[in-house]
Amino acid sequence: MADSSKKMQIVFASAECAPFVKTGGLGDVAGSLPAALVRAGAEVIVMVPKYATIKDEYKAQMEHFSDFYVSLGWRNEYCGLEKLEHDGVTYMFIDNERYFARDYPYGFFDDGERFAFFSKAITESLQHLPAGFECDILHCNDWQTALAPVFLREFYQGLPLYDRVKTVFSIHNVAFQGQFSDTVMEDILGVAHIPAAASQLRCDACSINYMLGALRYADAITTVSPTYANEIQTPEFGEGLDGVLRERSYALQGILNGIDVAGFDPATDKRIAANYTVEDRSGKAVCKAKLQEELGLEVRDDRPLMVMVTRLTRQKGMDLVMYALDRILAGGVQVAVLGTGDRDYEDGLRYFQDKYPGTMAARIEFDPALSQRMYAAADMFLMPSKFEPCGLSQIIAMRYGTLPIVRETGGLKDTVQPYNEFTGEGTGFSFTNFNGDEMGDAVFRAARLFWDNRDAWNQLVTQAMSQDFSWTRSADKYLDLYFFMHPEIERPAAVVDEPEAVAEPVAAEAEPAAPLNEPAAADEPKAEEKPVEPEPAKAEPEVKAEVAPEPESVEKPAAKPAAKKTATRKTTAKKTKTTKAAASKTATASKATAAKTTTARKRTTAAAKKAAEAEAAPEVKAEVAEAKPAANAPAKTAAKKTTTTAKKATTAKKATAAKSTTKAEATVEAKPSAKTTTRKRTTTTAKKTTAKAAAPKAEAKAEDKPAVKPKPAPKAAEVKTAPKATAKVEPAKEAPVSPAASTEEKAPTKKTSVRKATAARKRR
């Protein structure tokens, strides 16, 4: 039973979190996703180390909430919790100056110990959270928090507070795993004496892997894009962890990152030269001119400006850039690069800046404000990564109307739709292989569109800026996962969505209701009772569609029993007058018809009440069955089927099932439901119909007789426009026409009988 009063309570642990500390995409995720979860109705506490680099303005807002000691191997380390409320999210900063009072978050000799402490402090802190907050989900990110699921299972499982905690581990970049000497297992982690933990952390004879521990201990694993989730299960991208990821593929899924659409909004961004919107992009031209001037490039709006904001590493595709940059610059494309990284790439960019003054600009530095101006000013954004878990730069570029040129890998493939010159679809340009020539070709595909077809270019920019990359969509998918792991907690969003979810199935069911009733068109005795107009209306379109083929005679004769059972005075009188004519026809009819008549008369004297109806329907079935095979098969075959049908008149349903493979059998099958319905409806008129037991039989034959006079085409028109009673009597008249015509062609013996009947009718 779902608990409607309980909110989903999540502890989100990350080594960095914007705006407090950020070195890459992880900081953006930790800064945006928790806020989106809060807006969706969850309660979230974000745990981050209290680094010395956090700005004093934030430190001044922190409130000392709690402190305790954390055991780490043979140590007992102090841990303080500093609480800060920011934009509706509660942050708990893990305070330990020995580990975190440093100039930079990472890159120290004791990182293994520092982040083992952070992971242990996270699990220990679950006992010291604000009153009423009982953690349901512990969401850990990257290797710095990877030991938390291990500690939770080995040291805390079984404690009442921890039994309900489910763990989620997110991989932001599988290349960074946290590998250290196995000596830390006893000295720092304290798990060397636990065989299961020691074996599952070990990655080789003398090393352990923090991320490997999380992959084996976490209840669920996520990564930052669907394509990357598939890629890391292969040796090419798995960085040695592909085996365990394949083993746990059932627990792995990719959820695409979003961006802070309020922080990255060209309409309100104060960091750019001029604001603009998707409808009015005149401000973007101003931004471009200002940036060209700032970077020492030629101020020209007729030259495409392509930028890169990146780490200068091989993973980011810098090998391809160095290979193709000469060709790109010589081709008339302006290029500006901002970033730091490997010395070889930094020197190479400086070389091209000197070689192509006014066309190439290299800024070997880290400057967030300049990066924002570059996103807003550029025409194209180059991101040719060797692998890219998700990537935020290409999303930010699209938000600012700068078309990305990317390699189809990871999140780049998931977020950028390549331009289709035939349909105009797309949000950027892409290439498949990690190849410098392919990258150069993609750049010039974009440049040529910029030069040759500015209307198509502008449409592409509009499509890119219109994409929804907000965190709301991603947060919903994370909540799907959280609530799947805690089905006892009722999801608030379900209350809003439920009416729509219920309404849709109801509408869907209402549609099938009509088709379900349509097969019962043979049951139209009930439809005859004028209150229910829709069913005959639905049956008639079918009749119209099948006027030319024989199905017309399948459905319409079904209405004939209904007309008989209604037993109007006029119809009865007509039946009486035509009894003699029917008798003359009976004399020349097939042996099967004669056998039917004899059997029917015997059964009429035995059971008065049911005989009239039971005989009326079988009579019609027998004659229709005779008519249909006659049209589709030789006369002998038709006669045999007619005889068989007559013999099985008392068990019409069984006969119908046995012959359902032919059109004639389909005709017979339409009758049982009519017969069954007829029996129910004639309860009050049984005695009256007993006296006229022979009349229905004669009627069927009498109706066959005048059917020769009208032509088939007029009948179709009558069926569509005539009242229901007429529509159901007329088809019976049509039925013999078809057999008669086909009998004349296929069975000469039948032709003589028909001619005699015609002659007798004329004499009358």
N, C-alpha and C positions, 0 to 999 in steps of 0.2 A: 504494500500500500504506500503510495507516494506521500511524502510529508509536504503539505502545501505551505507550512509556516517556515520551513527550513530553507535558507538560501545556500547556494553553492559557495563554499568558503575555500579560497585558493591561496596557497603560498607560492609566490613566483620568485625563484632564486636565480640571480644572474651576477656575473663578475663585473658588469658595467651596465649603466642605465642612464640614458639622456634624461634630463639635461645636466645631471650631476657629474658623470664621468662617461666618456665615450671615445673609443678608438676605432670602431667599425660598425658594421651592420647590427651586431648583437646589441649595442647600446640603443640603436633606434628601435629595435623590436621591444626591448625591455621598457623603453620609455613610452611606447604607444599601445602595445597590446593590453597591458593591465587596465589602462584607462578605458579601452573599448569593452573589456569584460565587465567593468563596473557599470558602464552605460547599459549593458545588456542585462543587468540585474544581479550580478555576482558580487561577492565581497572578496577583495584582493588585498594581500599584504605582499609588498615587494621587498626582498632581502638583498642588500648590496653591501660590500665592504665599505667601511668608512675610510676612504683614501685621504691622504693629506692633500691631494690635488683638488678636492672638492672646494668650490668657491666658498669664501667666508660668509657670504650672504645666506647660503643654504645652511651652513653649520650653525649660524646664529638662530635659525628657526627650529633646530633640532631640540627635542625634549628627551632627557634621560628617562627611559622607561623601565629598564630592568638590568640587572647584572648577575652573572653566575660564572661558574668555572666549567671548563670543557676538558675532559680527559682525552689526551692525544698520545697514544703509546704510554710511555712512563711519565708524561707531563700532565700537569693541570694548568691550563691556560685561562687567563681572564677573558671574559666575553661580556661586553656591554651592548645593550640594545638602545639605540637612539632613534626616537620616533619623529617622523615628519609627515605632515599632511600636505599634499601638493596636487592641485587639479583633481580633487576628489579621490585620490589614491593614497593609501597609507604606506609609507616607506619605513622599514626598519633597517638601520645601518648597523652592521656588525663592527663593533669597536674593539680593536686590539692594535695598539700602536707598534708593538714589536713586529707585527706582520704587515700592517697596512700604512703606516706613516712613512711613505716613500714618494719619490718624485714621479713615479710612473707605475701604472697598474701591474705590468708584466715584465718578464725578461730578467729575473733575478735567479741566482744559483739555488735558492731555497724555495722556488715556486711550488715544488711538490709538497713541501711542508705547509706553506702558506695556504694553499687551496685545499689541502686535506683538512686543515683547521677550519676553513670556511665551510666545507661540507659538513663537518661534525657539528659546528656551531649552528648550522641551519636545522639539523635534526633535533639538537638539544633545545633550540629555541621554541619548538612547537609546544613545549610545556609552559612557556612564559609569554604567551600571546595575550592580547586584551581579553577581558572577561566576555564570555559568549562566543568567542571565535575558536571553533574546533576545526582544525584543518581537514578538509575532505580530499583535496588534490595538492600534492607537492610537485610543482612543475620546475624541473631543473634544466639548465641550458649550458651546453658545451662542457668541455672536460673539467673546467674549474669547479663545477658543482656535481660532477659525475659520481663522486663517492657517496653522495647523500643517500641514494637508493640502497647502496651496499650497507652503509652504517644502519640505516633504518631496519633492514631485514635482519642483520646479524646481532645488533645490540638492543633494539627497541621493540621488535615484534613480540606480541603477546601482552604488552602493556595496554590497558584499556584505551588510553588516549590515542594510541598509534594504530590500533586495529582497523580503524576506518580509513586510514590514510592510503590513498592510491598514488602511485608515482608515475609521472610522465617525464620523459627525457627527450629534449629537442637537440638535434644535430644542426648546427649552423654552418660548420665546415668540417668535414670528416678528416681533413688533412691535419688538423691540430687535435691530437688525441691525449696528450699528457702522459708520456712514457718516461718512467724513472727506474732506477735500480731497484731490484727486489729487496734490498736491505730495508727499504722504507716500510715493508709490510709489518715487521715487528717493531722497529724503532719508532715509527710514526703512526701507522694505521692500527697496529695491535691486532692484526687478523692472521698472523702466521700460524697460530695454533688452531685455526678454524680451517680444516682441509677444503671445504667447499669454497670458501672465499678465496683462499690462497690459490687454488687451481683455476678459478674463474677470472681472477685478475691477471694471472701470468700470461704474457704474450710470447715469451721465449725463455731460454734457460736461465737468464739472469736479469730479466726486465719484467715490469708490470705496466699495465695500461689502464689508466683511470677510465677512459671512455669505454673500453671493453667491459669493465665492471658494470657500468650503467646499462649497456646494451643487454647484458645478461640478467640484471636484477630489476630493471624498471618494468612496470606493468604495461606501459605503452611507450612507443617510440615515434617521434615525429621528426620531420625535416621540413625545410622551408620552401619546397616546391614539389609538385607531383613528379616532374621529370627527374629531378635530382634523387628522389626516393627510389626510382628505378635504376638510375645510373650507379648509385653507391652499392648496389647488389652485384656489380660486375667487377672483375679484377682491374679493369682499366681505371675506374673511379673510386673503388672501395678502399684504397690505401691500406690493404691488408685486413680490413674488417668485413669484406664482402661475404665471407663464409658465415660469420655469425649473423650478419644482416639477412642473409638468405634463410638461415634457420629460423629467424624470428620475423620473417616477412609478414606473417599473419598479424603481428602487433605493430607494423610499420606503416605509416602513411605520410604523404606530403601535403602540407597546407601552405598555400602561397602567402608570402608576406604582403603587408600593405605599407602605406606611408601615412604620415601625419598630414592629411590634406589641408588642415588649417594652417600649419606651419609652412607648408610648401604650396602657397597660393599666389600666383602672379598678380591677382587682383588686389592683394593687400600686403604683399611682401615689401617691407621697408628697406630691405638690403639691395634692391635692384634700382636701376636708374629711372625707370618709368613703369607704372603698373599697366596691365592690360588684361583682357578677358578673351574667351574663345570667340565671342561675337565681334569684339573690336580689338584687333591685334596691332594697332598703330604704335602702341608703346613698345612692342618688341623690336621694331626697327630702330627706335631710339636707343634701346639697350644695346643693340648690335653696334651701332655707330660709336657709342661711348666706350664699349669694350675694345673695339679695334683701335681706337685712339689711345686707350690706357695701355694696351699691350704693344704698341708700336707697329701695328699692322696697317695696311692701306685701308682707308675708310671708304669702302665701296660696297654698295648694297647689291651689286650684280655678281658678286663672287660669293659662293657658299662658304660659310665659316663652320669648320668642324672642330670640336673640342674633345678633350679627354680629361676627366678628373679621376685619378686612380693611383693605386700603389704601383710603382714601377717594378713589377716582378713578371716572371715568365707566366705565372698563372693568369695574369691579366692580359696575356697575349702580346707582350712587348716585343717578342721575337718577330711576330708578324708585322708589327708597326715598323720596326727597324728595317725590315726587308722591303716594305712597300712604300715607305714615306717619301723616298726620292721621286718615285713615279707619281704619287698623289700631289706633291707640291709642284712638280713640273707641269702637271695637268691643269693648274689654275685653282686648286682648292686651298683655301687658307686653313691653317692648323694651329691650335693652341693647346698646350698640355700643362696640367697642374698636378704635381705630386712628387713624392720622394720614394726612393727604393734602392735597387741595385745600382752600384756605381757605373757599371758599363752602360746601362740604359740612360742614366743621367747625362753622361758624357756624350752619348750618341745624340740625344735631343739638343744639347748645346751646339753640336756640330751642324745639325740641320738648321738651327736658328741663324748661325753665322752664314751658312751657304744660301739661305733664302730669306734675306731681310725683307720685312714688309709682308711676307707670306707665312712665315713660321715664328711662333712664340713659345718659349719653354720657360715655365716658372717652377723651378726645383725647390719647392717649399710646401708647407701645409698651411693653407689659408681658407678657412670655411667661408668667409665673406666673399672672397674672390670666386670660390667655387659656385656660390649662389649666382653671382653676376654672370658667370660663364653658362650656367644652365639656362638663364633667361635670354642671353644674347645670341647664342649659337643657332645655326640652322640644323646642324647634325651633331650627334653624339656618338663617338666611336667606343665600342666595348667588345673587343674580339677575344674574350676570355677562353683559355684552354678548358677550364671548368668553372662553373659559377652556381653555387647552391641556390641562390635566389637572385641577389643583386637588387639594390635599390636605386642606383644611379640611373639606369634606363627608365625606371618608373618616374623618378623625379624629372628627368629630361622630357618625357611625354607630357607630364603635368604642365611644364612650361612651354609646350609647343615646339620642342626640339626633337627632331626625328632620330631615333636610335638606329645605329648600324651594329648588329650583334652577330655573334656566332650562335648557332642553334644548339645550345647546351643548357642543362639545368633550368633555372628560372628565367633565363633569357629567352628560351624557346617558349616557355609558358606565358610570358607577358607580352612579347612583341609578335604581332601578326605581320608576316612579310607582305609587302605591297604586291598586289595583283594588277598588272597593267590592263587586263581585259575587263575586269569587273570594278576596278577602283578601290577594292577592299584593302585593308591593311592599316598598320599604325607605325611602320618603320621598314627597315631592310635587313636581310639576314643572309648568311652563307653557312654551309654545312660543315666542311672539313677545316681542320686547323692548318690552313694553307695561306701563305701571303698573297699569292695571285688571286685566290678566291676573294680574300678580303678586299684587295684593290678593286676587283670587278664590282663588288657590292658598293664600294664608295662611289665609283663612277656611275653606277646605275642611279644612285641618289642624286649625284651632281647633274647628270643629264636631265633628270626630271625637273630639277630646280631651274635649269637653263631653258629647256625646251617646252615645258608644259606647266606654267605657273598655276593654272587653275587646278590641275590635278594635284600639284604640290600642296596648295592651300587646303584642298579638301582632305588630304592625308593629315595635315596638321590639325584640322578640326576634329578628325576621328581620333587622333592620338590624345588630344586634350580632353575629349569627352569620355575617356575610359574611367571606370570606377575602380580605383585602387585604395579605397579607404580601408581602415582596419575593421570596420563593421562586418564586412563579409567574412574576413578571416576569423574574427572573434566568434562568429556563429559556428564555424566549423570546429574550433577548439571546444566550444561549449557542447557541441554534439558529442565529442569524445568524452568530456568530463561527465555528462549526464548518462552516457552509455556505461561508464564505470560505476556510477552511483544511481541506479534506477529507482532507488527508494526516495530520492529527492525530486520533487515536482519542479519542472522547468517553467519559470514565469512566462516565457514567450509563448508556450503552448496554449495559454489561456486566450491570447490574442489571435493566434493562428487557427485555433480549433474550429471556430464557426466556418471559416473558409474551407478547412479540411473536410468538415462534415458536409458542407453544402455541395462541394464538388462531387463526392460519391453519390449523393442523392440525385443530383442532376444526371450523373452518368447512369444511375440505375433507371431513371425515368426514361431514358432513351431506349435501353434494351427492352423496357416493358412493352413497347409497341411491337417490336419484332416477335417477342414471345407470344403475343396474342394473335399475331398474323397467321401462324400456322393453324390456329384454331378457327380460321376462316370457315373451315368445314363445319364448325359448331355454330354457324350463324343462326340457328333457331333462336339463340339468346339475343343475338344482334337484331333479330327481327322485332323484338319487343321495344319498339321505338325509343325508349329512354336512351339507349346507348347508340349514338350516331357514329362516334369515331371509328369503331371496329369495321363496320361495312365500308366506311370511307377509306380505311387503310387497305381493305381487301380489294376494293375496286381498282386502285392503281395497279395492283398486281395483275388483275384480270385484263386491264387495258394493255399492259406491256406484253401479255401473253396471248393476245387475241389471235394473232396469226398462228403461232404454234398451238399444240393441242392442250397445253396446261389450262387453256380457257375452259375446256370441258371437264377439267379436273375439279376446279373449285366451284364452278357455278352449279353443277348438278347437286352439290352438297346442299344448296339452298332449297332444292326441290322438296325434300322431305319436310322442310320447315313450312313450305307453302301448303303441303298436304295436311300437316298437323294443325295448321291454323284453321283449316276447314271452313272457309267462307262459303256462304250459300251459293254464290254465283259459280264458283269453281266446281262445287259439287254437282250443280245442275249441268254444267258443261261436260263433266265426266260422264253423267248418265246418258246424255245425248250421243256421245261418241263411243259408247260401249260396243255397239254393233260394228262400227267401222274398225274398232280395235280387234274385234273377233275375226273379221275378214283378214286382217293383217296377220293375226296369230296363225291362221291356217297356212299362210305361206312363209311364216318365219322359220328360223333355224330350229333344229331339234332341241337345242339347248334351251331356247325360250319356252318351248312346249313343256319340257321337263320341269322348268322353273315354275310354270303356272300350275302344273299338277301338284308339285310339292307344296306350293304356297297354299293351295285350296285345302289340302289335308291339314296343314298346320293351323289354318284359320279356324277350323271346326274344333281343334284340340284346345287352343288357348286364345280366347276371344280378345282379351285385353291387349296382349303383347303382339298378337299375330298381325294386326293391321299395320303396326309400325315396323315390326321385324320383317314383314314381307315387303312393305313399301320400300324401305331402304335397300334390302337385298335386290329387289327388282331393278331399282335404278342402277345399283352397282353392277348387276349382271349385264344390263344393256350398255352401260358406259364401257364396261370392260370389253364388251363385244365390239363396240364402236372403235375403240382405240387400237386394239391389235389389228383390226381390219384395215385401218389406215396405214399401219406400219409394217404389216406382215401379210403373207398370203392368206386367203380366206379360210383354208383348213386350219391353220394355226389359230386364227381368231376364234373359230368355232370351238376348238378344243379349250381355249382359255375361258370362253364364255360358259361352257359346260362345267368346268372346274369351279368357276366362281359361283355358279348356281348351286352346286352341291354343297359348297361351304358357306351358304348364306347365313346359317345359324351361328357360325363362328367366324364372323366377318373380320375380326381383328387378326386372328391367326392366318386367315387366307391372305390378308393384306401384307403381313410380315413376310410370308413365304414368297410373295411375288413383287416385292419392293424394288427389284432390279430393273423393271421395265416401266415405261410410261403408263401402260395400262394398270400395272400394279400400283403405281403412284396414285392413279385415279381412284382405285378401290380403297386405298389407304385413307383418302380424304373423307370417306364416308363413315367409318366406324364412329368417329366422334360425333357426327351428325346423328347417327342412330342412337347412340347413348343419350345424347341430349334430348332426342325426341321422346325416348321412353319416359324420361322424367317429366316432360312437359305435357304428356297426354294422360296423366293420371285422372284428371277430371272429365276427360272426354272419351274414355275408353269404351263405354257402352255404346256411345253414338257411332263410333268408328267401327264397332263390331258388325253392325248391320250393313256397313258399306265396305266390308273387308275386301271384296272383289274389285270395288271401284278403284282403289289405288293402283291395283295391278293393271286394270284396264286403262287407267289414266296414263300410266307410263307408256303403254303401247299406243294409246290414242294420240299422245303428244308426239310420238315418233312419226306418226302418219302425216300430219300437216307440215312437218318440218321440211318436207321436200319442196314446198311452194316458195318460201322466202329464200333469198340468197344470203350466203355467209356474210358478205360485207355489211349489209344493212343491219344484221344482227349485232355486230360489234358496236355500231352506233347506238342501238337500242340499249345494249347492256350498260353503256356509259351514262345514258341520260334517263333511262326509265326508273320508276320507283323500285324499292327493294323487292317487293313481291313479284313484280314483273321480271326484274333482273334475275330472279332465281328460277322462274318458270321457263324463260326464254332459252337459257343455255341447254336445257334438256331437248328443246326442239332442234337445236343446232347439232347436237351430238350425232344423230343418225345421218345427217347430211354427209359428213365426212366419210363414214363407213360406206354409205351408198355409192359415193363417187369413186372411192378407191376400190369398192367391190366390182364396179363396172369395169375397171381397168384390170384388176388382178384375178377376179373370180367370175367367169362367165355364168356360172350356175346361179349366183346371187343376182346377177343383172336381170334375169328372167323374172325372179320373184319381185324385184322392185318395180319392174314395168307392169306386172300384173296388179300390184298394189296401186300404182298410179292410175291404171285404167279403171279399177274398181272405184277409186275416189272420184274420178270424173263422172262415172255413171251415177254415183250418188248425188 
